[in-house]
């Protein structure tokens, strides 16, 4: 099913929106969790926050910031989605013997939703980049005589 050209440009931001919401919720959860931690617990390191920001930033930043180099945004989004996928797989294996089954399943499902939203944003961004480059090429191929 082929969408009209006007609708194609509007779908990529809609598919990136869930990833942005989830990334923002993850950051809010980190902040709330850190502020509610027991005093005896070790605080999270600055490196952990920096790594989290590095992974989640491309899903929250506007695409228009990357118009000159859309491949930078796309590569950054792929790297972030890969890191989130590896982390989800590691946490699923590491937490399995440490949590009750019901809690582990909830954690697994929430991680899968996060990773699915991130990959959906990656795919929609790639399709948007491909459409933009195809549009630029078609504009460049038009005859100057046809468009005075």
N, CA, C and O atoms as a GROMACS GRO file, in nm:
protein
  592
    1UNK      N    1   0.084  -0.117   0.000
    1UNK     CA    2   0.000   0.000   0.000
    1UNK      C    3   0.089   0.124   0.000
    1UNK      O    4   0.169   0.142   0.091
    2UNK      N    5   0.075   0.205  -0.097
    2UNK     CA    6   0.155   0.327  -0.112
    2UNK      C    7   0.076   0.446  -0.059
    2UNK      O    8  -0.040   0.464  -0.093
    3UNK      N    9   0.140   0.525   0.025
    3UNK     CA   10   0.076   0.643   0.080
    3UNK      C   11   0.098   0.762  -0.013
    3UNK      O   12   0.198   0.767  -0.085
    4UNK      N   13   0.007   0.858  -0.011
    4UNK     CA   14   0.030   0.980  -0.088
    4UNK      C   15   0.154   1.053  -0.035
    4UNK      O   16   0.189   1.039   0.082
    5UNK      N   17   0.219   1.130  -0.121
    5UNK     CA   18   0.343   1.199  -0.083
    5UNK      C   19   0.325   1.288   0.038
    5UNK      O   20   0.415   1.298   0.122
    6UNK      N   21   0.210   1.355   0.049
    6UNK     CA   22   0.188   1.443   0.164
    6UNK      C   23   0.184   1.364   0.294
    6UNK      O   24   0.237   1.411   0.395
    7UNK      N   25   0.123   1.246   0.294
    7UNK     CA   26   0.112   1.166   0.415
    7UNK      C   27   0.244   1.103   0.453
    7UNK      O   28   0.270   1.081   0.571
    8UNK      N   29   0.330   1.072   0.355
    8UNK     CA   30   0.457   1.007   0.385
    8UNK      C   31   0.546   1.095   0.472
    8UNK      O   32   0.613   1.044   0.561
    9UNK      N   33   0.547   1.223   0.449
    9UNK     CA   34   0.630   1.314   0.526
    9UNK      C   35   0.583   1.330   0.669
    9UNK      O   36   0.661   1.368   0.757
   10UNK      N   37   0.455   1.301   0.695
   10UNK     CA   38   0.399   1.318   0.828
   10UNK      C   39   0.410   1.193   0.913
   10UNK      O   40   0.391   1.201   1.034
   11UNK      N   41   0.440   1.077   0.855
   11UNK     CA   42   0.442   0.953   0.930
   11UNK      C   43   0.568   0.938   1.014
   11UNK      O   44   0.560   0.891   1.127
   12UNK      N   45   0.684   0.978   0.963
   12UNK     CA   46   0.809   0.961   1.037
   12UNK      C   47   0.804   1.028   1.174
   12UNK      O   48   0.843   0.965   1.272
   13UNK      N   49   0.758   1.153   1.185
   13UNK     CA   50   0.750   1.212   1.319
   13UNK      C   51   0.652   1.138   1.409
   13UNK      O   52   0.674   1.128   1.530
   14UNK      N   53   0.544   1.086   1.353
   14UNK     CA   54   0.448   1.010   1.434
   14UNK      C   55   0.508   0.881   1.486
   14UNK      O   56   0.478   0.839   1.598
   15UNK      N   57   0.593   0.817   1.406
   15UNK     CA   58   0.656   0.693   1.450
   15UNK      C   59   0.772   0.720   1.546
   15UNK      O   60   0.807   0.632   1.625
   16UNK      N   61   0.831   0.838   1.540
   16UNK     CA   62   0.937   0.873   1.635
   16UNK      C   63   0.880   0.918   1.768
   16UNK      O   64   0.950   0.912   1.869
   17UNK      N   65   0.757   0.963   1.770
   17UNK     CA   66   0.696   1.017   1.892
   17UNK      C   67   0.696   0.916   2.008
   17UNK      O   68   0.732   0.954   2.119
   18UNK      N   69   0.656   0.789   1.987
   18UNK     CA   70   0.660   0.696   2.100
   18UNK      C   71   0.800   0.678   2.158
   18UNK      O   72   0.817   0.666   2.279
   19UNK      N   73   0.900   0.676   2.072
   19UNK     CA   74   1.037   0.662   2.120
   19UNK      C   75   1.077   0.783   2.203
   19UNK      O   76   1.145   0.769   2.305
   20UNK      N   77   1.037   0.902   2.160
   20UNK     CA   78   1.068   1.023   2.237
   20UNK      C   79   0.999   1.022   2.373
   20UNK      O   80   1.059   1.060   2.474
   21UNK      N   81   0.874   0.979   2.375
   21UNK     CA   82   0.800   0.973   2.501
   21UNK      C   83   0.864   0.871   2.595
   21UNK      O   84   0.881   0.898   2.714
   22UNK      N   85   0.898   0.755   2.543
   22UNK     CA   86   0.959   0.651   2.625
   22UNK      C   87   1.097   0.694   2.674
   22UNK      O   88   1.132   0.671   2.790
   23UNK      N   89   1.175   0.757   2.587
   23UNK     CA   90   1.307   0.806   2.628
   23UNK      C   91   1.293   0.911   2.738
   23UNK      O   92   1.368   0.909   2.836
   24UNK      N   93   1.198   1.001   2.723
   24UNK     CA   94   1.174   1.101   2.827
   24UNK      C   95   1.128   1.039   2.958
   24UNK      O   96   1.172   1.080   3.065
   25UNK      N   97   1.040   0.940   2.948
   25UNK     CA   98   0.993   0.871   3.069
   25UNK      C   99   1.106   0.796   3.138
   25UNK      O  100   1.111   0.789   3.261
   26UNK      N  101   1.198   0.740   3.060
   26UNK     CA  102   1.312   0.670   3.116
   26UNK      C  103   1.399   0.767   3.196
   26UNK      O  104   1.444   0.735   3.306
   27UNK      N  105   1.422   0.885   3.140
   27UNK     CA  106   1.504   0.986   3.209
   27UNK      C  107   1.433   1.032   3.336
   27UNK      O  108   1.497   1.046   3.440
   28UNK      N  109   1.302   1.057   3.329
   28UNK     CA  110   1.227   1.097   3.448
   28UNK      C  111   1.234   0.986   3.553
   28UNK      O  112   1.249   1.014   3.672
   29UNK      N  113   1.223   0.861   3.510
   29UNK     CA  114   1.236   0.748   3.603
   29UNK      C  115   1.372   0.742   3.669
   29UNK      O  116   1.383   0.712   3.788
   30UNK      N  117   1.477   0.771   3.593
   30UNK     CA  118   1.611   0.775   3.651
   30UNK      C  119   1.621   0.883   3.759
   30UNK      O  120   1.676   0.859   3.866
   31UNK      N  121   1.568   0.999   3.729
   31UNK     CA  122   1.576   1.110   3.824
   31UNK      C  123   1.495   1.080   3.950
   31UNK      O  124   1.543   1.101   4.061
   32UNK      N  125   1.373   1.030   3.932
   32UNK     CA  126   1.289   0.996   4.047
   32UNK      C  127   1.353   0.883   4.128
   32UNK      O  128   1.356   0.888   4.251
   33UNK      N  129   1.404   0.781   4.058
   33UNK     CA  130   1.468   0.670   4.127
   33UNK      C  131   1.591   0.713   4.205
   33UNK      O  132   1.615   0.665   4.316
   34UNK      N  133   1.667   0.803   4.148
   34UNK     CA  134   1.787   0.852   4.217
   34UNK      C  135   1.749   0.937   4.338
   34UNK      O  136   1.815   0.929   4.442
   35UNK      N  137   1.645   1.016   4.326
   35UNK     CA  138   1.605   1.100   4.439
   35UNK      C  139   1.537   1.020   4.550
   35UNK      O  140   1.537   1.062   4.665
   36UNK      N  141   1.480   0.904   4.517
   36UNK     CA  142   1.411   0.822   4.616
   36UNK      C  143   1.497   0.707   4.668
   36UNK      O  144   1.448   0.626   4.746
   37UNK      N  145   1.622   0.700   4.628
   37UNK     CA  146   1.707   0.588   4.672
   37UNK      C  147   1.737   0.602   4.821
   37UNK      O  148   1.739   0.713   4.874
   38UNK      N  149   1.761   0.490   4.887
   38UNK     CA  150   1.801   0.496   5.028
   38UNK      C  151   1.937   0.564   5.042
   38UNK      O  152   2.020   0.558   4.951
   39UNK      N  153   1.958   0.627   5.154
   39UNK     CA  154   2.085   0.696   5.177
   39UNK      C  155   2.203   0.600   5.177
   39UNK      O  156   2.315   0.640   5.146
   40UNK      N  157   2.179   0.475   5.213
   40UNK     CA  158   2.288   0.377   5.218
   40UNK      C  159   2.328   0.326   5.079
   40UNK      O  160   2.434   0.266   5.063
   41UNK      N  161   2.243   0.351   4.979
   41UNK     CA  162   2.273   0.302   4.844
   41UNK      C  163   2.373   0.393   4.775
   41UNK      O  164   2.378   0.514   4.800
   42UNK      N  165   2.453   0.334   4.688
   42UNK     CA  166   2.550   0.410   4.610
   42UNK      C  167   2.477   0.494   4.506
   42UNK      O  168   2.386   0.444   4.439
   43UNK      N  169   2.514   0.621   4.490
   43UNK     CA  170   2.452   0.702   4.384
   43UNK      C  171   2.502   0.656   4.248
   43UNK      O  172   2.612   0.601   4.235
   44UNK      N  173   2.421   0.680   4.146
   44UNK     CA  174   2.461   0.647   4.010
   44UNK      C  175   2.574   0.740   3.967
   44UNK      O  176   2.577   0.857   4.005
   45UNK      N  177   2.664   0.688   3.888
   45UNK     CA  178   2.778   0.769   3.846
   45UNK      C  179   2.738   0.866   3.735
   45UNK      O  180   2.638   0.847   3.666
   46UNK      N  181   2.819   0.968   3.719
   46UNK     CA  182   2.799   1.064   3.610
   46UNK      C  183   2.813   0.992   3.476
   46UNK      O  184   2.744   1.027   3.380
   47UNK      N  185   2.901   0.893   3.468
   47UNK     CA  186   2.920   0.818   3.344
   47UNK      C  187   2.791   0.746   3.304
   47UNK      O  188   2.760   0.736   3.186
   48UNK      N  189   2.716   0.695   3.402
   48UNK     CA  190   2.590   0.628   3.373
   48UNK      C  191   2.490   0.726   3.312
   48UNK      O  192   2.423   0.694   3.214
   49UNK      N  193   2.481   0.846   3.370
   49UNK     CA  194   2.392   0.947   3.315
   49UNK      C  195   2.437   0.991   3.176
   49UNK      O  196   2.354   1.011   3.088
   50UNK      N  197   2.567   1.005   3.157
   50UNK     CA  198   2.620   1.045   3.026
   50UNK      C  199   2.590   0.938   2.921
   50UNK      O  200   2.550   0.970   2.809
   51UNK      N  201   2.608   0.811   2.957
   51UNK     CA  202   2.579   0.701   2.864
   51UNK      C  203   2.430   0.698   2.830
   51UNK      O  204   2.392   0.676   2.715
   52UNK      N  205   2.346   0.719   2.930
   52UNK     CA  206   2.202   0.722   2.906
   52UNK      C  207   2.164   0.836   2.811
   52UNK      O  208   2.084   0.817   2.720
   53UNK      N  209   2.221   0.952   2.834
   53UNK     CA  210   2.194   1.067   2.746
   53UNK      C  211   2.243   1.040   2.605
   53UNK      O  212   2.176   1.075   2.508
   54UNK      N  213   2.359   0.978   2.593
   54UNK     CA  214   2.415   0.949   2.461
   54UNK      C  215   2.327   0.851   2.383
   54UNK      O  216   2.311   0.864   2.262
   55UNK      N  217   2.270   0.754   2.453
   55UNK     CA  218   2.184   0.655   2.387
   55UNK      C  219   2.048   0.714   2.351
   55UNK      O  220   1.996   0.688   2.242
   56UNK      N  221   1.990   0.793   2.440
   56UNK     CA  222   1.852   0.838   2.420
   56UNK      C  223   1.840   0.972   2.347
   56UNK      O  224   1.732   1.003   2.295
   57UNK      N  225   1.945   1.051   2.342
   57UNK     CA  226   1.938   1.184   2.281
   57UNK      C  227   1.888   1.185   2.136
   57UNK      O  228   1.805   1.270   2.103
   58UNK      N  229   1.934   1.096   2.048
   58UNK     CA  230   1.888   1.108   1.909
   58UNK      C  231   1.739   1.084   1.891
   58UNK      O  232   1.682   1.125   1.791
   59UNK      N  233   1.677   1.017   1.986
   59UNK     CA  234   1.533   0.991   1.975
   59UNK      C  235   1.450   1.111   2.021
   59UNK      O  236   1.332   1.120   1.990
   60UNK      N  237   1.513   1.201   2.095
   60UNK     CA  238   1.444   1.317   2.149
   60UNK      C  239   1.474   1.443   2.068
   60UNK      O  240   1.390   1.534   2.060
   61UNK      N  241   1.593   1.450   2.008
   61UNK     CA  242   1.632   1.569   1.932
   61UNK      C  243   1.549   1.581   1.805
   61UNK      O  244   1.515   1.480   1.743
   62UNK      N  245   1.516   1.702   1.764
   62UNK     CA  246   1.438   1.721   1.641
   62UNK      C  247   1.520   1.683   1.517
   62UNK      O  248   1.640   1.707   1.511
   63UNK      N  249   1.454   1.624   1.420
   63UNK     CA  250   1.520   1.583   1.296
   63UNK      C  251   1.575   1.701   1.218
   63UNK      O  252   1.675   1.687   1.148
   64UNK      N  253   1.512   1.816   1.230
   64UNK     CA  254   1.556   1.931   1.152
   64UNK      C  255   1.698   1.975   1.188
   64UNK      O  256   1.764   2.042   1.109
   65UNK      N  257   1.746   1.937   1.306
   65UNK     CA  258   1.884   1.968   1.344
   65UNK      C  259   1.984   1.893   1.257
   65UNK      O  260   2.101   1.930   1.249
   66UNK      N  261   1.938   1.787   1.193
   66UNK     CA  262   2.027   1.699   1.117
   66UNK      C  263   1.997   1.703   0.968
   66UNK      O  264   2.030   1.608   0.897
   67UNK      N  265   1.936   1.808   0.920
   67UNK     CA  266   1.899   1.814   0.778
   67UNK      C  267   2.020   1.807   0.687
   67UNK      O  268   2.013   1.746   0.580
   68UNK      N  269   2.129   1.868   0.726
   68UNK     CA  270   2.248   1.867   0.639
   68UNK      C  271   2.317   1.732   0.639
   68UNK      O  272   2.382   1.696   0.541
   69UNK      N  273   2.305   1.657   0.747
   69UNK     CA  274   2.370   1.526   0.756
   69UNK      C  275   2.274   1.425   0.820
   69UNK      O  276   2.295   1.386   0.936
   70UNK      N  277   2.171   1.383   0.748
   70UNK     CA  278   2.074   1.291   0.807
   70UNK      C  279   2.135   1.155   0.841
   70UNK      O  280   2.083   1.084   0.928
   71UNK      N  281   2.244   1.119   0.776
   71UNK     CA  282   2.306   0.991   0.807
   71UNK      C  283   2.367   0.991   0.947
   71UNK      O  284   2.381   0.885   1.009
   72UNK      N  285   2.404   1.109   0.998
   72UNK     CA  286   2.458   1.119   1.135
   72UNK      C  287   2.348   1.081   1.234
   72UNK      O  288   2.370   1.000   1.324
   73UNK      N  289   2.230   1.140   1.217
   73UNK     CA  290   2.118   1.108   1.306
   73UNK      C  291   2.082   0.961   1.294
   73UNK      O  292   2.062   0.894   1.395
   74UNK      N  293   2.074   0.911   1.172
   74UNK     CA  294   2.035   0.771   1.153
   74UNK      C  295   2.137   0.676   1.217
   74UNK      O  296   2.098   0.581   1.284
   75UNK      N  297   2.264   0.702   1.196
   75UNK     CA  298   2.368   0.616   1.256
   75UNK      C  299   2.362   0.622   1.408
   75UNK      O  300   2.378   0.521   1.476
   76UNK      N  301   2.340   0.742   1.461
   76UNK     CA  302   2.332   0.760   1.606
   76UNK      C  303   2.211   0.686   1.662
   76UNK      O  304   2.219   0.624   1.768
   77UNK      N  305   2.099   0.691   1.589
   77UNK     CA  306   1.979   0.620   1.633
   77UNK      C  307   1.999   0.469   1.629
   77UNK      O  308   1.955   0.398   1.719
   78UNK      N  309   2.066   0.420   1.525
   78UNK     CA  310   2.094   0.276   1.518
   78UNK      C  311   2.182   0.233   1.634
   78UNK      O  312   2.155   0.132   1.700
   79UNK      N  313   2.287   0.311   1.660
   79UNK     CA  314   2.376   0.278   1.772
   79UNK      C  315   2.301   0.277   1.905
   79UNK      O  316   2.322   0.189   1.988
   80UNK      N  317   2.213   0.376   1.925
   80UNK     CA  318   2.134   0.381   2.047
   80UNK      C  319   2.040   0.263   2.060
   80UNK      O  320   2.025   0.206   2.169
   81UNK      N  321   1.975   0.225   1.951
   81UNK     CA  322   1.884   0.111   1.954
   81UNK      C  323   1.959  -0.020   1.979
   81UNK      O  324   1.910  -0.108   2.049
   82UNK      N  325   2.079  -0.033   1.921
   82UNK     CA  326   2.160  -0.154   1.945
   82UNK      C  327   2.200  -0.162   2.092
   82UNK      O  328   2.190  -0.268   2.153
   83UNK      N  329   2.246  -0.051   2.148
   83UNK     CA  330   2.286  -0.049   2.289
   83UNK      C  331   2.167  -0.083   2.378
   83UNK      O  332   2.181  -0.162   2.471
   84UNK      N  333   2.051  -0.024   2.351
   84UNK     CA  334   1.931  -0.054   2.430
   84UNK      C  335   1.891  -0.200   2.417
   84UNK      O  336   1.847  -0.261   2.514
   85UNK      N  337   1.905  -0.258   2.297
   85UNK     CA  338   1.871  -0.399   2.276
   85UNK      C  339   1.965  -0.491   2.353
   85UNK      O  340   1.921  -0.587   2.417
   86UNK      N  341   2.094  -0.461   2.346
   86UNK     CA  342   2.193  -0.542   2.419
   86UNK      C  343   2.168  -0.532   2.569
   86UNK      O  344   2.175  -0.632   2.641
   87UNK      N  345   2.140  -0.411   2.616
   87UNK     CA  346   2.114  -0.392   2.759
   87UNK      C  347   1.989  -0.471   2.801
   87UNK      O  348   1.990  -0.535   2.906
   88UNK      N  349   1.884  -0.466   2.720
   88UNK     CA  350   1.761  -0.539   2.754
   88UNK      C  351   1.787  -0.690   2.760
   88UNK      O  352   1.738  -0.758   2.850
   89UNK      N  353   1.864  -0.741   2.665
   89UNK     CA  354   1.895  -0.884   2.665
   89UNK      C  355   1.980  -0.921   2.787
   89UNK      O  356   1.956  -1.022   2.852
   90UNK      N  357   2.080  -0.838   2.818
   90UNK     CA  358   2.164  -0.864   2.934
   90UNK      C  359   2.082  -0.862   3.063
   90UNK      O  360   2.095  -0.951   3.147
   91UNK      N  361   1.998  -0.759   3.078
   91UNK     CA  362   1.918  -0.747   3.200
   91UNK      C  363   1.819  -0.863   3.214
   91UNK      O  364   1.792  -0.909   3.325
   92UNK      N  365   1.765  -0.908   3.102
   92UNK     CA  366   1.672  -1.022   3.109
   92UNK      C  367   1.743  -1.146   3.163
   92UNK      O  368   1.689  -1.217   3.248
   93UNK      N  369   1.862  -1.172   3.113
   93UNK     CA  370   1.938  -1.288   3.162
   93UNK      C  371   1.988  -1.271   3.303
   93UNK      O  372   1.986  -1.366   3.382
   94UNK      N  373   2.033  -1.151   3.338
   94UNK     CA  374   2.091  -1.128   3.469
   94UNK      C  375   1.984  -1.126   3.578
   94UNK      O  376   2.008  -1.175   3.688
   95UNK      N  377   1.867  -1.071   3.548
   95UNK     CA  378   1.762  -1.060   3.648
   95UNK      C  379   1.677  -1.186   3.662
   95UNK      O  380   1.605  -1.200   3.762
   96UNK      N  381   1.684  -1.277   3.567
   96UNK     CA  382   1.598  -1.396   3.573
   96UNK      C  383   1.613  -1.473   3.704
   96UNK      O  384   1.511  -1.504   3.766
   97UNK      N  385   1.734  -1.505   3.750
   97UNK     CA  386   1.743  -1.578   3.877
   97UNK      C  387   1.724  -1.489   4.000
   97UNK      O  388   1.712  -1.541   4.111
   98UNK      N  389   1.721  -1.358   3.984
   98UNK     CA  390   1.718  -1.266   4.097
   98UNK      C  391   1.578  -1.211   4.128
   98UNK      O  392   1.557  -1.157   4.237
   99UNK      N  393   1.485  -1.224   4.036
   99UNK     CA  394   1.350  -1.170   4.056
   99UNK      C  395   1.246  -1.281   4.053
   99UNK      O  396   1.267  -1.386   3.992
  100UNK      N  397   1.134  -1.257   4.122
  100UNK     CA  398   1.022  -1.351   4.105
  100UNK      C  399   0.976  -1.349   3.959
  100UNK      O  400   0.993  -1.249   3.890
  101UNK      N  401   0.920  -1.458   3.914
  101UNK     CA  402   0.884  -1.472   3.773
  101UNK      C  403   0.791  -1.360   3.726
  101UNK      O  404   0.811  -1.307   3.617
  102UNK      N  405   0.692  -1.325   3.806
  102UNK     CA  406   0.598  -1.219   3.764
  102UNK      C  407   0.670  -1.085   3.747
  102UNK      O  408   0.644  -1.013   3.650
  103UNK      N  409   0.758  -1.052   3.837
  103UNK     CA  410   0.834  -0.926   3.826
  103UNK      C  411   0.927  -0.930   3.706
  103UNK      O  412   0.944  -0.830   3.636
  104UNK      N  413   0.988  -1.044   3.683
  104UNK     CA  414   1.080  -1.057   3.570
  104UNK      C  415   1.006  -1.040   3.438
  104UNK      O  416   1.056  -0.975   3.346
  105UNK      N  417   0.886  -1.098   3.428
  105UNK     CA  418   0.807  -1.087   3.305
  105UNK      C  419   0.767  -0.942   3.280
  105UNK      O  420   0.772  -0.895   3.166
  106UNK      N  421   0.728  -0.870   3.386
  106UNK     CA  422   0.693  -0.728   3.371
  106UNK      C  423   0.813  -0.650   3.322
  106UNK      O  424   0.801  -0.569   3.230
  107UNK      N  425   0.929  -0.672   3.381
  107UNK     CA  426   1.052  -0.603   3.341
  107UNK      C  427   1.086  -0.637   3.195
  107UNK      O  428   1.122  -0.548   3.118
  108UNK      N  429   1.074  -0.764   3.159
  108UNK     CA  430   1.103  -0.806   3.022
  108UNK      C  431   1.009  -0.740   2.922
  108UNK      O  432   1.053  -0.691   2.818
  109UNK      N  433   0.880  -0.737   2.952
  109UNK     CA  434   0.783  -0.677   2.860
  109UNK      C  435   0.809  -0.527   2.845
  109UNK      O  436   0.804  -0.474   2.734
  110UNK      N  437   0.838  -0.458   2.955
  110UNK     CA  438   0.865  -0.313   2.946
  110UNK      C  439   0.992  -0.287   2.866
  110UNK      O  440   0.996  -0.192   2.788
  111UNK      N  441   1.094  -0.368   2.885
  111UNK     CA  442   1.216  -0.352   2.805
  111UNK      C  443   1.190  -0.379   2.658
  111UNK      O  444   1.244  -0.310   2.571
  112UNK      N  445   1.109  -0.479   2.629
  112UNK     CA  446   1.076  -0.509   2.489
  112UNK      C  447   0.996  -0.396   2.424
  112UNK      O  448   1.017  -0.365   2.307
  113UNK      N  449   0.906  -0.334   2.499
  113UNK     CA  450   0.831  -0.219   2.446
  113UNK      C  451   0.926  -0.104   2.417
  113UNK      O  452   0.915  -0.039   2.313
  114UNK      N  453   1.019  -0.078   2.508
  114UNK     CA  454   1.118   0.028   2.487
  114UNK      C  455   1.200   0.002   2.362
  114UNK      O  456   1.215   0.090   2.277
  115UNK      N  457   1.253  -0.119   2.350
  115UNK     CA  458   1.338  -0.152   2.235
  115UNK      C  459   1.257  -0.149   2.105
  115UNK      O  460   1.307  -0.102   2.003
  116UNK      N  461   1.135  -0.198   2.109
  116UNK     CA  462   1.051  -0.194   1.988
  116UNK      C  463   1.023  -0.051   1.944
  116UNK      O  464   1.026  -0.022   1.825
  117UNK      N  465   0.997   0.038   2.038
  117UNK     CA  466   0.972   0.178   2.003
  117UNK      C  467   1.096   0.243   1.945
  117UNK      O  468   1.087   0.320   1.850
  118UNK      N  469   1.212   0.212   2.000
  118UNK     CA  470   1.336   0.268   1.948
  118UNK      C  471   1.363   0.219   1.806
  118UNK      O  472   1.400   0.297   1.718
  119UNK      N  473   1.344   0.088   1.782
  119UNK     CA  474   1.367   0.035   1.647
  119UNK      C  475   1.264   0.087   1.547
  119UNK      O  476   1.297   0.109   1.431
  120UNK      N  477   1.141   0.108   1.592
  120UNK     CA  478   1.039   0.166   1.504
  120UNK      C  479   1.080   0.307   1.462
  120UNK      O  480   1.063   0.346   1.347
  121UNK      N  481   1.135   0.383   1.556
  121UNK     CA  482   1.183   0.518   1.524
  121UNK      C  483   1.300   0.512   1.426
  121UNK      O  484   1.309   0.595   1.336
  122UNK      N  485   1.389   0.416   1.444
  122UNK     CA  486   1.503   0.401   1.352
  122UNK      C  487   1.454   0.371   1.211
  122UNK      O  488   1.501   0.432   1.114
  123UNK      N  489   1.361   0.278   1.199
  123UNK     CA  490   1.310   0.240   1.067
  123UNK      C  491   1.236   0.357   1.002
  123UNK      O  492   1.254   0.382   0.882
  124UNK      N  493   1.154   0.427   1.078
  124UNK     CA  494   1.080   0.539   1.020
  124UNK      C  495   1.174   0.651   0.978
  124UNK      O  496   1.152   0.716   0.876
  125UNK      N  497   1.278   0.675   1.056
  125UNK     CA  498   1.376   0.778   1.020
  125UNK      C  499   1.449   0.740   0.893
  125UNK      O  500   1.474   0.826   0.808
  126UNK      N  501   1.484   0.614   0.879
  126UNK     CA  502   1.555   0.569   0.758
  126UNK      C  503   1.468   0.587   0.635
  126UNK      O  504   1.515   0.633   0.531
  127UNK      N  505   1.341   0.552   0.647
  127UNK     CA  506   1.250   0.568   0.534
  127UNK      C  507   1.234   0.715   0.499
  127UNK      O  508   1.225   0.751   0.381
  128UNK      N  509   1.229   0.799   0.599
  128UNK     CA  510   1.219   0.943   0.576
  128UNK      C  511   1.343   0.996   0.505
  128UNK      O  512   1.332   1.077   0.413
  129UNK      N  513   1.461   0.951   0.547
  129UNK     CA  514   1.586   0.993   0.484
  129UNK      C  515   1.589   0.946   0.339
  129UNK      O  516   1.630   1.022   0.250
  130UNK      N  517   1.547   0.823   0.313
  130UNK     CA  518   1.544   0.771   0.176
  130UNK      C  519   1.449   0.852   0.088
  130UNK      O  520   1.482   0.882  -0.027
  131UNK      N  521   1.333   0.889   0.140
  131UNK     CA  522   1.238   0.969   0.062
  131UNK      C  523   1.294   1.108   0.033
  131UNK      O  524   1.278   1.160  -0.077
  132UNK      N  525   1.359   1.168   0.133
  132UNK     CA  526   1.416   1.301   0.112
  132UNK      C  527   1.526   1.298   0.006
  132UNK      O  528   1.533   1.387  -0.078
  133UNK      N  529   1.611   1.196   0.010
  133UNK     CA  530   1.718   1.189  -0.091
  133UNK      C  531   1.660   1.160  -0.229
  133UNK      O  532   1.711   1.212  -0.328
  134UNK      N  533   1.556   1.080  -0.238
  134UNK     CA  534   1.492   1.053  -0.367
  134UNK      C  535   1.426   1.180  -0.421
  134UNK      O  536   1.431   1.206  -0.541
  135UNK      N  537   1.365   1.259  -0.333
  135UNK     CA  538   1.304   1.385  -0.376
  135UNK      C  539   1.409   1.482  -0.426
  135UNK      O  540   1.389   1.551  -0.527
  136UNK      N  541   1.523   1.489  -0.356
  136UNK     CA  542   1.630   1.578  -0.401
  136UNK      C  543   1.684   1.536  -0.537
  136UNK      O  544   1.710   1.621  -0.622
  137UNK      N  545   1.700   1.406  -0.557
  137UNK     CA  546   1.752   1.357  -0.685
  137UNK      C  547   1.653   1.386  -0.798
  137UNK      O  548   1.694   1.421  -0.908
  138UNK      N  549   1.524   1.370  -0.772
  138UNK     CA  550   1.426   1.396  -0.877
  138UNK      C  551   1.420   1.544  -0.910
  138UNK      O  552   1.398   1.581  -1.025
  139UNK      N  553   1.439   1.630  -0.812
  139UNK     CA  554   1.441   1.774  -0.838
  139UNK      C  555   1.565   1.810  -0.919
  139UNK      O  556   1.558   1.893  -1.009
  140UNK      N  557   1.679   1.748  -0.887
  140UNK     CA  558   1.803   1.775  -0.960
  140UNK      C  559   1.798   1.726  -1.104
  140UNK      O  560   1.866   1.782  -1.190
  141UNK      N  561   1.719   1.624  -1.131
  141UNK     CA  562   1.713   1.566  -1.266
  141UNK      C  563   1.618   1.642  -1.358
  141UNK      O  564   1.621   1.623  -1.480
  142UNK      N  565   1.533   1.727  -1.301
  142UNK     CA  566   1.436   1.798  -1.384
  142UNK      C  567   1.509   1.896  -1.475
  142UNK      O  568   1.609   1.956  -1.438
  143UNK      N  569   1.456   1.911  -1.592
  143UNK     CA  570   1.514   2.001  -1.692
  143UNK      C  571   1.491   2.146  -1.652
  143UNK      O  572   1.381   2.182  -1.608
  144UNK      N  573   1.591   2.230  -1.668
  144UNK     CA  574   1.570   2.372  -1.639
  144UNK      C  575   1.470   2.435  -1.736
  144UNK      O  576   1.408   2.537  -1.705
  145UNK      N  577   1.455   2.376  -1.852
  145UNK     CA  578   1.360   2.428  -1.949
  145UNK      C  579   1.216   2.403  -1.903
  145UNK      O  580   1.127   2.485  -1.924
  146UNK      N  581   1.195   2.286  -1.840
  146UNK     CA  582   1.060   2.251  -1.794
  146UNK      C  583   1.017   2.339  -1.676
  146UNK      O  584   0.898   2.364  -1.659
  147UNK      N  585   1.112   2.385  -1.596
  147UNK     CA  586   1.080   2.468  -1.481
  147UNK      C  587   1.152   2.603  -1.494
  147UNK      O  588   1.260   2.620  -1.437
  148UNK      N  589   1.096   2.695  -1.564
  148UNK     CA  590   1.165   2.824  -1.582
  148UNK      C  591   1.166   2.905  -1.454
  148UNK      O  592   1.219   3.016  -1.452
   0.00000   0.00000   0.00000
